[in-house]
Amino acid sequence: MSGQRGRRLRSAEAEARLFRGRALLGFAVVLLSLGGLAGWYFKLQVLDHDDYAKRSHANRIKPRPVVPGRGLILDREGRILADNVPAYRLDVTPEEAGDIPALVDALSKVVELAPEDIERFEAARKATRSFRAIPLKLRISDEEAARFAVERWRFPGVELVPYLNRRYPYGDLLAHVVGYVGRTDEGDIERYGEAHAVFTHTGRTGLERYYDEALRGVVGYEQVETNVEGRALRRVGLVPATAGADLKLSLDVELQRAMVLAFGEMQGSAVAVDPATGQVLAMVSLPSYDPNLFVNGISTTDYRRLMDDPARPLFNRNVLGGGPLGSIVKPFMALAGLDSGLRTPESRVFSTGEFFIPGQSRGYRDAGRGAGWVDLRDSISRSINYYYYKLAYDMGIDRLAEYMHRYGFGEPTGIDLTGETSGIVPSREWKLGNSREPWYPGETVIAGIGQGYWVATALQMARGTAAIANGGVLHPLRLAAERRSGYDLPWAPLAVAPAARISDSPAHVRAVQEGMEATIHGRGTATAMARGAPYRMAGKTGTAQRVSRRGSVSLDPRSLPYHLRHQALFAGYAPAEHPTIALVVVVEHGGYGGATAAPIARKIFDAWLLGDVPEPAAPADGVVVPPVELFEGVVGGALPGPGAALLAPQAGAEALPEPRP
């Protein structure tokens, strides 16, 4: 019985049906799988062909940035002030070089390697794939290149790579104007974006920084075929880079050189401007430095030498500096007195030698024993403080500040350099915001002679002087005059901000001009400046003090430590009839304006108008005290505010205030 049940369970027909069912199911699964696979292949090969072809091409063809040549900077005559010169660097491919420490040690016997070079290379090597070339030394001399070429067989994986390097042919002559570029760092990438990383250098100071975007151009790309490891095999396409724009400046290199020679060993700054346009003809800040030191990274030794120099060669005195403008303010005060209706050109004031605010016993001293009756022209040419004490008091600080802002003080000049300071025009608002103290009448009195809280830059003084020279038009100052985007394209002028008028009365401006002419060609404080000149000049001398005293004892500036000697200033223009140059000279520790700054200005005028190259001036330690008629006298008295320190009066001098007990 049991055997019969087993035979029924193993029915051949049932097993056949089961097998056929399973076979059909398996066949269906296989068919579905093959259909799905065919469909997927169809999608890859037909529907998505274009997309994957592009991806494949992108994996094989890599874009490589092509850095454009940086634009040139030229002076008004086409002399190149900043260019790109062929240079060589040493690149090392680590995987081909083998033992890196041994190679660097051997290579240092052929090419001089500074510790900074090695440190930079090691840092880059740790962050870069071993088959990519890494710069070991960014700039090698021709002699080093020749030595390496002879020994090259000893150094597998080391290549001498040519490239264009930024160069400043005039070195320290234009450092504070043109500025310099430096190696692009992480801060630059954060500031300008990731795309900026392809530029090896970025403008750091001067025009290089202000016009950096225009000068660096537009990056191009070359298409390079690579293998699966990313190694370059060949170039298959190129999108050329667009070179940076070239800039032509209004500046004249020969006048710039004449300025430096006129200063000799003395420190200070000077700005020369075309009165008709506001274009800067020359601008120096002394001492200076060699910008070429910074292009590929300055050495620790050189940088420490510059930073430890007490004369601060890296400090741009024209853009970042400033101080009391002393008697340079008097032509502007005189014009404000005329335009405000408080004075006429013929109004006379009797200078007793000491001015008193009504109701106060404190006196503000004038030069000598007093100048007697003086009008506007005399007050400028002979630098009579009493006239401006009274004018400032009558005007009041609010109206005084309003007019000084109109003349361009207390605001940037618009010059195309980054970081220009605005300076300070004394006012109630400024003092309240900085000291929370009220304004006192005595502060108004001393503001009238350019002392107290005043801070003005040479750029502001030059701009204002140019406005007086041209009849009253205040132009924004500019260094770059023209631009071109290619060698075969014409130069195009750069847009400038509109000018403004400082006075609506030509007669008032003319009266101030006559006073400034009398400073040099009358009986003013700079008559020696006119000796032998074949042209007429107009100007104003000034002195800003660095020490104070009380009492009536005169101090000889030669007896003071060098760092405490007065600042000497001159502001003027020439020729007086049809000015082509307006000039401001500031000599640090120079003594008196008529003695030091005015002779420097005369040499600069001669260089511009006559083509005379000045002889080097006297050393800074040899401050010469001039005859008494050339003095701009100074009187004692501690004054509030930056740079307000005074000395004793000299006969025939421009006196600064001294409080009386």
C-alpha positions as CSV (number, residue, x, y, z in Angstrom):
1,M,0.0,0.0,0.0
2,S,2.7,2.4,0.9
3,G,4.6,1.7,-2.3
4,Q,1.5,2.5,-4.3
5,R,1.2,5.9,-2.6
6,G,4.8,6.7,-3.4
7,R,4.4,5.9,-7.0
8,R,1.3,8.2,-7.2
9,L,3.3,11.1,-5.6
10,R,6.1,10.8,-8.1
11,S,3.8,11.2,-11.1
12,A,5.8,11.9,-14.2
13,E,3.1,14.1,-15.7
14,A,2.9,16.4,-12.6
15,E,6.7,16.7,-12.5
16,A,6.7,17.7,-16.1
17,R,4.1,20.3,-15.6
18,L,6.0,21.7,-12.7
19,F,9.3,21.8,-14.6
20,R,7.6,23.5,-17.6
21,G,6.1,26.2,-15.3
22,R,9.5,26.9,-13.7
23,A,11.2,27.0,-17.0
24,L,8.7,29.4,-18.4
25,L,9.1,31.6,-15.3
26,G,12.8,31.6,-15.5
27,F,12.7,32.3,-19.2
28,A,10.4,35.2,-18.6
29,V,12.7,36.6,-16.0
30,V,15.7,36.2,-18.3
31,L,13.7,37.9,-21.1
32,L,12.7,40.7,-18.8
33,S,16.3,41.1,-17.6
34,L,17.6,41.1,-21.1
35,G,14.9,43.6,-22.1
36,G,15.8,45.9,-19.2
37,L,19.5,45.6,-20.0
38,A,18.8,46.3,-23.6
39,G,16.7,49.3,-22.6
40,W,19.4,50.6,-20.3
41,Y,22.0,50.2,-23.0
42,F,19.6,52.0,-25.4
43,K,19.3,54.8,-22.9
44,L,23.1,55.1,-22.4
45,Q,24.0,54.7,-26.0
46,V,21.2,56.6,-27.7
47,L,19.1,58.7,-25.4
48,D,21.9,59.9,-23.1
49,H,24.7,59.7,-25.6
50,D,25.2,63.5,-25.9
51,D,25.4,63.9,-22.1
52,Y,27.9,61.1,-21.5
53,A,30.0,62.1,-24.5
54,K,30.3,65.6,-23.0
55,R,31.3,64.1,-19.6
56,S,33.8,61.8,-21.3
57,H,35.3,64.7,-23.2
58,A,35.5,66.7,-20.0
59,N,37.4,63.9,-18.3
60,R,39.8,63.8,-21.1
61,I,40.1,67.5,-22.0
62,K,41.0,69.7,-19.0
63,P,40.9,73.5,-19.2
64,R,44.0,75.2,-18.0
65,P,44.0,78.9,-17.2
66,V,46.3,81.2,-19.2
67,V,47.3,84.2,-17.2
68,P,47.4,87.5,-19.2
69,G,50.3,89.9,-19.2
70,R,49.8,92.7,-16.8
71,G,49.2,96.1,-18.3
72,L,52.1,98.7,-18.6
73,I,52.2,102.0,-16.7
74,L,53.8,104.9,-18.6
75,D,54.5,108.5,-17.8
76,R,53.2,111.4,-19.9
77,E,56.0,111.1,-22.4
78,G,55.6,107.4,-22.8
79,R,58.5,106.3,-20.5
80,I,57.7,102.9,-19.0
81,L,57.3,103.0,-15.3
82,A,56.1,99.4,-14.8
83,D,56.5,96.6,-17.2
84,N,56.9,92.8,-17.5
85,V,60.3,91.4,-18.3
86,P,61.3,87.8,-19.1
87,A,62.5,86.0,-16.0
88,Y,63.3,82.4,-14.9
89,R,62.1,80.3,-12.0
90,L,63.0,76.9,-10.9
91,D,60.2,74.3,-10.8
92,V,60.6,70.9,-9.2
93,T,58.4,67.8,-10.0
94,P,58.7,65.7,-6.8
95,E,58.0,62.3,-8.2
96,E,60.7,62.8,-10.8
97,A,63.2,64.4,-8.5
98,G,63.6,61.5,-6.1
99,D,65.2,62.4,-2.7
100,I,64.0,65.9,-2.2
101,P,66.2,66.9,0.8
102,A,69.3,65.7,-1.0
103,L,68.3,67.4,-4.2
104,V,67.6,70.8,-2.5
105,D,71.0,70.5,-0.7
106,A,72.8,69.9,-3.9
107,L,70.9,72.5,-5.8
108,S,71.7,75.2,-3.2
109,K,75.3,74.9,-4.3
110,V,74.4,75.9,-7.8
111,V,71.6,78.4,-7.1
112,E,71.3,80.5,-4.0
113,L,68.2,79.3,-2.0
114,A,67.0,81.4,0.8
115,P,65.3,79.8,3.8
116,E,62.0,81.4,2.8
117,D,62.3,79.7,-0.7
118,I,62.7,76.3,0.9
119,E,59.9,76.8,3.4
120,R,57.5,77.9,0.7
121,F,58.4,75.0,-1.5
122,E,57.9,72.4,1.3
123,A,54.5,73.9,2.2
124,A,53.4,73.7,-1.4
125,R,54.8,70.2,-1.8
126,K,52.6,68.9,1.1
127,A,49.5,70.3,-0.5
128,T,50.2,69.3,-4.1
129,R,50.2,66.0,-6.0
130,S,53.7,64.7,-6.6
131,F,53.5,64.8,-10.4
132,R,52.8,68.5,-10.5
133,A,55.6,71.0,-10.8
134,I,56.2,73.3,-7.8
135,P,58.2,76.5,-7.8
136,L,61.3,76.3,-5.7
137,K,62.8,79.7,-6.4
138,L,60.6,82.4,-8.1
139,R,63.4,84.6,-9.5
140,I,66.9,83.6,-10.4
141,S,69.6,85.7,-12.0
142,D,71.0,85.2,-15.4
143,E,74.3,84.0,-13.9
144,E,72.4,81.4,-11.8
145,A,70.4,80.3,-14.9
146,A,73.7,79.8,-16.8
147,R,75.2,77.7,-13.9
148,F,72.1,75.6,-13.7
149,A,72.0,75.0,-17.4
150,V,75.5,73.5,-17.2
151,E,74.6,71.3,-14.2
152,R,71.1,70.4,-15.2
153,W,71.9,66.8,-16.0
154,R,72.5,66.3,-12.2
155,F,68.9,67.3,-11.3
156,P,66.2,65.2,-12.7
157,G,62.7,66.7,-12.3
158,V,64.0,70.3,-12.0
159,E,63.1,72.7,-14.8
160,L,64.1,76.2,-15.7
161,V,60.8,77.9,-16.5
162,P,60.5,81.2,-18.3
163,Y,57.8,83.7,-17.4
164,L,57.0,87.4,-17.2
165,N,58.0,89.2,-14.0
166,R,56.8,92.7,-13.0
167,R,59.6,95.3,-13.0
168,Y,59.9,98.9,-11.9
169,P,62.7,100.4,-13.9
170,Y,62.9,103.6,-11.9
171,G,63.0,101.9,-8.5
172,D,62.5,104.1,-5.5
173,L,61.8,107.2,-7.6
174,L,58.2,106.3,-8.1
175,A,57.5,103.8,-5.3
176,H,54.8,105.8,-3.6
177,V,53.0,106.6,-6.9
178,V,53.2,103.4,-9.0
179,G,53.3,101.1,-5.9
180,Y,54.1,97.4,-6.4
181,V,52.5,94.0,-6.8
182,G,53.0,91.0,-4.5
183,R,52.3,87.3,-4.6
184,T,48.6,86.5,-4.5
185,D,47.6,85.0,-1.1
186,E,44.6,83.6,0.7
187,G,43.4,87.1,1.7
188,D,43.3,88.2,-1.9
189,I,41.3,85.1,-2.9
190,E,38.8,85.8,-0.1
191,R,38.5,89.4,-1.2
192,Y,38.2,88.9,-4.9
193,G,36.8,85.4,-5.2
194,E,38.1,81.9,-6.2
195,A,38.7,83.0,-9.8
196,H,41.4,85.4,-8.6
197,A,43.6,82.4,-7.6
198,V,44.9,82.1,-11.2
199,F,46.7,85.4,-10.9
200,T,50.1,85.0,-9.5
201,H,50.4,88.7,-8.4
202,T,48.0,91.3,-7.0
203,G,48.4,95.0,-6.7
204,R,49.4,96.0,-3.2
205,T,50.0,99.7,-3.1
206,G,49.8,102.8,-5.3
207,L,48.4,102.7,-8.8
208,E,49.0,99.0,-9.0
209,R,46.4,98.5,-6.3
210,Y,43.9,101.2,-7.4
211,Y,43.8,100.0,-11.0
212,D,44.5,96.3,-10.2
213,E,41.4,94.9,-12.0
214,A,42.1,96.9,-15.2
215,L,45.8,96.1,-15.2
216,R,45.5,92.4,-14.6
217,G,43.4,91.7,-17.7
218,V,41.1,88.7,-18.4
219,V,42.2,85.1,-18.0
220,G,42.2,82.8,-21.0
221,Y,42.2,79.0,-21.2
222,E,44.0,76.3,-23.1
223,Q,42.4,72.9,-23.5
224,V,44.8,70.1,-22.5
225,E,44.3,66.4,-23.2
226,T,45.1,64.3,-20.0
227,N,45.3,60.7,-19.1
228,V,43.3,59.0,-16.3
229,E,45.9,60.2,-13.7
230,G,45.5,63.8,-14.8
231,R,48.8,64.1,-16.6
232,A,48.9,66.5,-19.5
233,L,49.5,64.8,-22.9
234,R,48.9,67.6,-25.5
235,R,47.1,70.9,-26.0
236,V,44.1,70.6,-28.2
237,G,42.5,74.1,-28.0
238,L,43.1,77.7,-26.8
239,V,41.0,80.6,-25.7
240,P,43.6,83.5,-25.6
241,A,43.9,85.7,-22.6
242,T,43.2,89.4,-22.8
243,A,46.2,91.4,-21.7
244,G,45.7,94.1,-19.0
245,A,45.0,97.7,-19.9
246,D,47.9,100.1,-20.2
247,L,47.9,103.3,-18.2
248,K,49.5,106.6,-19.2
249,L,50.0,109.0,-16.3
250,S,50.0,112.8,-16.3
251,L,53.2,112.5,-14.2
252,D,56.6,113.5,-15.7
253,V,59.6,111.3,-14.7
254,E,62.1,114.1,-15.2
255,L,60.2,116.5,-13.0
256,Q,59.9,113.7,-10.4
257,R,63.6,113.2,-10.5
258,A,64.2,117.0,-10.1
259,M,62.0,117.0,-7.0
260,V,64.0,114.2,-5.4
261,L,67.3,116.0,-6.3
262,A,66.0,119.3,-4.9
263,F,65.3,117.7,-1.5
264,G,68.7,116.1,-1.3
265,E,69.0,114.2,1.9
266,M,66.0,116.0,3.6
267,Q,62.8,114.2,4.3
268,G,59.3,115.3,3.3
269,S,56.9,115.4,0.4
270,A,56.0,117.5,-2.6
271,V,53.1,117.6,-5.1
272,A,53.1,119.4,-8.4
273,V,49.7,119.9,-10.2
274,D,48.6,121.2,-13.5
275,P,46.3,124.1,-12.4
276,A,44.2,123.8,-15.6
277,T,43.2,120.2,-15.2
278,G,44.1,118.9,-11.7
279,Q,46.5,116.3,-13.2
280,V,49.5,115.5,-11.0
281,L,52.8,116.3,-12.7
282,A,55.0,114.9,-10.0
283,M,54.6,113.6,-6.4
284,V,57.3,112.4,-4.0
285,S,57.4,111.1,-0.5
286,L,60.9,110.9,1.0
287,P,62.6,108.8,1.9
288,S,61.4,106.1,-0.5
289,Y,62.2,102.4,-1.1
290,D,62.7,100.0,-4.0
291,P,59.4,98.4,-4.9
292,N,61.1,95.6,-6.8
293,L,62.0,94.0,-3.5
294,F,58.3,93.1,-2.9
295,V,57.3,91.6,-6.3
296,N,58.2,88.0,-5.5
297,G,58.3,88.3,-1.7
298,I,60.7,90.5,0.2
299,S,63.3,88.9,2.4
300,T,63.1,89.1,6.1
301,T,66.3,91.1,6.3
302,D,65.2,93.7,3.8
303,Y,61.7,94.0,5.4
304,R,63.2,94.4,8.8
305,R,65.5,97.1,7.5
306,L,62.6,99.1,6.1
307,M,60.4,98.7,9.2
308,D,63.2,99.7,11.6
309,D,64.1,102.8,9.7
310,P,62.9,105.8,11.8
311,A,62.4,107.8,8.7
312,R,59.5,105.4,7.7
313,P,60.3,104.9,4.0
314,L,57.2,102.8,3.5
315,F,54.9,105.6,4.7
316,N,53.2,107.5,1.9
317,R,53.3,111.1,3.4
318,N,51.1,112.6,0.7
319,V,48.3,110.1,0.9
320,L,48.4,108.9,4.6
321,G,50.1,111.8,6.3
322,G,49.2,115.4,7.2
323,G,49.6,118.0,9.8
324,P,49.0,121.7,10.6
325,L,49.3,123.7,7.4
326,G,50.6,126.8,9.2
327,S,50.6,130.0,7.2
328,I,49.7,128.2,4.0
329,V,46.1,128.7,5.2
330,K,46.4,132.5,5.0
331,P,45.5,132.9,1.3
332,F,42.5,130.8,1.8
333,M,41.5,132.7,4.9
334,A,41.9,135.9,3.0
335,L,39.7,134.7,0.2
336,A,37.1,133.6,2.8
337,G,37.2,137.0,4.4
338,L,36.5,138.6,1.0
339,D,33.7,136.2,0.0
340,S,32.0,136.4,3.3
341,G,31.9,140.2,3.1
342,L,33.9,140.7,6.3
343,R,36.8,142.3,4.4
344,T,37.6,144.1,1.2
345,P,41.0,144.0,-0.5
346,E,41.7,147.5,0.8
347,S,40.4,146.9,4.4
348,R,43.3,147.6,6.8
349,V,44.0,146.3,10.3
350,F,46.5,147.8,12.7
351,S,48.8,145.1,14.0
352,T,50.0,146.0,17.5
353,G,52.0,142.8,17.8
354,E,49.5,141.1,20.0
355,F,45.9,140.2,19.5
356,F,43.4,140.0,22.4
357,I,40.0,138.5,22.4
358,P,37.6,141.1,23.9
359,G,37.3,140.5,27.6
360,Q,40.3,138.3,27.9
361,S,43.8,139.0,29.0
362,R,45.4,136.2,27.1
363,G,47.3,137.5,24.1
364,Y,48.2,135.9,20.7
365,R,51.4,137.4,19.5
366,D,52.4,138.6,16.1
367,A,55.8,138.9,14.5
368,G,58.2,141.3,16.2
369,R,56.6,144.5,17.7
370,G,53.8,144.7,15.2
371,A,53.5,145.5,11.6
372,G,51.2,148.6,11.8
373,W,48.5,149.1,9.2
374,V,48.2,146.1,6.8
375,D,45.8,145.2,4.1
376,L,45.0,141.9,2.6
377,R,48.0,141.8,0.2
378,D,50.4,142.8,2.9
379,S,49.0,140.3,5.3
380,I,49.7,137.5,2.8
381,S,53.1,138.6,1.6
382,R,54.5,139.5,5.0
383,S,52.6,136.7,6.8
384,I,51.0,139.0,9.4
385,N,49.3,136.8,12.0
386,Y,47.4,139.6,13.6
387,Y,45.3,140.1,10.5
388,Y,44.2,136.5,10.6
389,Y,43.7,136.3,14.3
390,K,41.1,139.1,14.0
391,L,39.6,137.8,10.8
392,A,39.1,134.3,12.3
393,Y,37.6,135.8,15.4
394,D,35.2,138.0,13.4
395,M,34.3,135.1,11.1
396,G,33.6,132.5,13.8
397,I,34.5,128.9,13.6
398,D,31.3,127.8,11.9
399,R,31.7,130.0,8.9
400,L,35.5,129.4,8.9
401,A,35.0,125.7,8.6
402,E,32.3,126.1,5.9
403,Y,34.7,128.0,3.7
404,M,37.7,125.7,4.3
405,H,35.5,122.7,3.2
406,R,34.6,124.7,0.1
407,Y,38.4,125.0,-0.6
408,G,38.8,121.2,-0.5
409,F,40.1,120.8,3.1
410,G,38.7,118.1,5.3
411,E,37.8,115.8,2.4
412,P,39.7,113.5,-0.1
413,T,41.1,115.2,-3.2
414,G,39.8,112.4,-5.5
415,I,43.3,111.2,-6.4
416,D,43.4,107.7,-7.8
417,L,45.3,106.2,-4.8
418,T,43.8,104.0,-2.2
419,G,43.5,105.1,1.5
420,E,43.7,108.8,1.1
421,T,43.1,110.6,4.4
422,S,40.5,113.3,4.7
423,G,42.4,115.4,7.3
424,I,40.7,117.7,9.8
425,V,39.1,121.1,9.5
426,P,38.7,122.5,13.0
427,S,35.0,122.7,14.0
428,R,32.6,122.4,16.9
429,E,31.2,119.1,15.5
430,W,34.7,117.6,15.1
431,K,35.8,118.6,18.6
432,L,32.6,117.5,20.2
433,G,32.8,114.1,18.5
434,N,36.4,113.6,19.6
435,S,36.7,115.1,23.0
436,R,33.1,115.9,24.1
437,E,34.3,119.4,25.1
438,P,32.8,122.8,24.0
439,W,34.5,125.1,21.5
440,Y,36.6,128.0,22.9
441,P,37.1,131.4,21.1
442,G,40.9,131.0,21.4
443,E,40.7,127.9,19.3
444,T,39.0,129.9,16.5
445,V,41.8,132.5,16.7
446,I,44.6,130.0,16.2
447,A,42.7,128.1,13.5
448,G,42.9,131.3,11.5
449,I,46.7,130.8,11.1
450,G,46.6,127.0,10.4
451,Q,47.3,125.8,13.9
452,G,45.4,124.0,16.6
453,Y,43.3,121.0,15.4
454,W,44.2,121.4,11.7
455,V,45.4,118.4,9.8
456,A,45.9,118.9,6.1
457,T,47.7,116.9,3.5
458,A,50.1,118.1,0.8
459,L,47.6,116.9,-1.7
460,Q,44.8,119.1,-0.3
461,M,47.2,122.1,-0.2
462,A,48.3,121.5,-3.8
463,R,44.7,121.2,-4.9
464,G,43.6,124.4,-3.2
465,T,46.7,126.3,-4.5
466,A,46.0,125.2,-8.0
467,A,42.4,126.5,-7.6
468,I,43.8,130.0,-6.7
469,A,46.3,129.8,-9.5
470,N,43.6,129.1,-12.2
471,G,41.2,131.7,-11.0
472,G,39.0,129.6,-8.7
473,V,38.3,126.2,-10.2
474,L,38.8,123.2,-7.8
475,H,39.7,120.2,-9.8
476,P,39.8,116.6,-8.5
477,L,43.4,115.4,-8.5
478,R,44.3,112.5,-10.9
479,L,47.5,110.6,-11.8
480,A,46.2,108.4,-14.6
481,A,45.3,110.4,-17.6
482,E,44.7,107.8,-20.4
483,R,44.0,104.1,-20.9
484,R,44.3,101.7,-23.8
485,S,43.2,98.1,-24.0
486,G,45.7,96.9,-26.6
487,Y,48.8,97.9,-28.4
488,D,46.9,98.6,-31.7
489,L,44.2,100.6,-30.0
490,P,44.3,104.4,-29.4
491,W,44.6,106.0,-26.0
492,A,41.3,107.0,-24.4
493,P,41.0,109.7,-21.7
494,L,39.8,108.5,-18.3
495,A,36.7,110.0,-16.9
496,V,37.1,112.5,-14.0
497,A,34.7,113.9,-11.5
498,P,33.3,117.4,-12.2
499,A,35.2,120.4,-10.8
500,A,33.8,123.1,-8.5
501,R,34.3,126.8,-8.0
502,I,35.8,128.1,-4.8
503,S,34.7,131.7,-5.4
504,D,32.2,133.5,-7.5
505,S,34.3,136.7,-7.6
506,P,37.4,136.8,-10.0
507,A,38.3,140.1,-8.3
508,H,38.6,138.4,-4.9
509,V,40.8,135.6,-6.3
510,R,42.9,138.2,-8.1
511,A,43.5,140.1,-4.9
512,V,44.8,136.9,-3.2
513,Q,47.0,136.2,-6.2
514,E,48.6,139.6,-5.9
515,G,49.4,139.0,-2.3
516,M,51.0,135.7,-3.2
517,E,53.1,137.4,-5.9
518,A,54.2,140.0,-3.5
519,T,55.5,137.2,-1.2
520,I,58.2,136.5,-3.7
521,H,58.5,139.7,-5.8
522,G,57.6,142.3,-3.2
523,R,58.8,142.5,0.4
524,G,57.4,139.2,1.6
525,T,58.9,136.2,3.3
526,A,60.4,134.5,0.2
527,T,62.0,137.4,-1.8
528,A,65.3,135.5,-2.1
529,M,63.4,132.9,-4.1
530,A,63.1,135.4,-7.0
531,R,66.8,136.1,-7.4
532,G,67.8,135.5,-11.0
533,A,64.4,134.1,-12.0
534,P,63.4,134.8,-15.6
535,Y,59.8,134.4,-14.8
536,R,57.4,135.5,-12.0
537,M,56.1,133.3,-9.3
538,A,53.4,133.5,-6.6
539,G,53.4,131.7,-3.3
540,K,53.1,131.5,0.4
541,T,55.6,130.2,3.0
542,G,54.6,128.3,6.1
543,T,56.1,126.8,9.3
544,A,54.6,124.2,11.6
545,Q,56.2,123.7,15.0
546,R,56.9,120.5,16.9
547,V,57.8,121.9,20.3
548,S,56.3,124.5,22.6
549,R,57.7,127.0,25.1
550,R,56.4,129.7,27.4
551,G,57.8,133.1,27.9
552,S,59.6,135.3,25.4
553,V,62.9,133.5,25.0
554,S,63.7,132.7,21.4
555,L,64.9,129.3,20.4
556,D,67.4,128.7,17.6
557,P,66.0,125.8,15.6
558,R,69.6,124.5,15.2
559,S,69.8,123.9,18.9
560,L,66.8,121.5,18.9
561,P,67.1,117.8,18.4
562,Y,66.5,116.9,14.7
563,H,63.2,115.2,15.3
564,L,61.8,118.3,17.1
565,R,62.7,120.9,14.4
566,H,59.9,122.7,12.6
567,Q,58.2,121.6,9.5
568,A,58.9,123.9,6.6
569,L,56.2,124.5,3.9
570,F,55.8,126.3,0.6
571,A,52.7,126.6,-1.6
572,G,52.8,128.5,-4.9
573,Y,52.6,128.5,-8.7
574,A,54.4,129.7,-11.8
575,P,54.5,131.5,-14.1
576,A,52.4,134.0,-12.1
577,E,50.6,135.3,-15.3
578,H,49.7,132.0,-16.9
579,P,50.4,129.2,-14.4
580,T,51.4,125.8,-15.7
581,I,52.4,124.3,-12.4
582,A,51.1,124.6,-8.8
583,L,53.3,123.2,-6.2
584,V,53.4,122.3,-2.5
585,V,56.6,121.4,-0.7
586,V,56.7,120.0,2.9
587,V,60.1,119.6,4.5
588,E,60.1,117.6,7.7
589,H,62.4,119.0,10.4
590,G,63.4,121.6,7.8
591,G,63.3,124.8,9.9
592,Y,61.4,127.7,8.3
593,G,59.5,127.7,5.1
594,G,61.3,130.7,3.5
595,A,64.6,129.2,4.4
596,T,64.2,125.5,3.3
597,A,61.0,124.8,1.4
598,A,61.1,127.9,-0.8
599,P,64.5,127.2,-2.3
600,I,63.4,123.6,-3.0
601,A,60.3,124.9,-4.8
602,R,62.5,127.3,-6.9
603,K,64.5,124.4,-8.1
604,I,61.4,122.5,-9.0
605,F,59.9,125.5,-10.9
606,D,63.2,125.8,-12.8
607,A,63.2,122.2,-13.7
608,W,59.6,122.4,-15.1
609,L,59.8,125.8,-16.8
610,L,63.5,126.0,-17.8
611,G,64.6,122.3,-17.9
612,D,67.3,122.9,-15.3
613,V,68.3,119.9,-13.3
614,P,68.8,120.9,-9.7
615,E,71.9,120.3,-7.7
616,P,71.4,118.1,-4.6
617,A,70.2,120.1,-1.6
618,A,72.0,120.4,1.7
619,P,71.9,117.4,4.1
620,A,69.0,117.3,6.6
621,D,71.3,117.9,9.5
622,G,72.6,121.1,8.0
623,V,69.4,123.2,8.5
624,V,70.5,126.7,7.5
625,V,69.0,129.7,9.4
626,P,68.4,132.4,6.8
627,P,68.8,136.2,7.2
628,V,66.1,137.6,9.3
629,E,64.1,139.1,6.4
630,L,63.5,135.5,5.2
631,F,62.2,134.2,8.4
632,E,58.6,133.3,9.0
633,G,58.8,134.0,12.7
634,V,57.3,131.7,15.2
635,V,56.2,132.5,18.7
636,G,55.7,130.3,21.7
637,G,52.7,128.9,23.4
638,A,51.2,125.4,23.9
639,L,48.3,124.9,21.7
640,P,45.6,122.1,21.7
641,G,45.3,119.7,18.9
642,P,47.6,117.6,16.7
643,G,51.0,119.1,15.9
644,A,50.3,122.4,17.7
645,A,53.7,123.3,19.2
646,L,55.2,126.7,19.0
647,L,58.5,128.6,19.3
648,A,59.6,132.2,19.9
649,P,59.1,135.1,17.4
650,Q,61.8,136.4,15.1
651,A,61.9,139.9,13.6
652,G,60.0,140.2,10.3
653,A,58.6,136.7,10.8
654,E,55.3,134.9,10.6
655,A,54.4,134.7,14.3
656,L,52.4,132.0,15.9
657,P,50.4,132.6,19.0
658,E,51.7,132.6,22.5
659,P,49.5,132.9,25.6
660,R,50.5,135.7,27.9
661,P,50.4,135.3,31.7
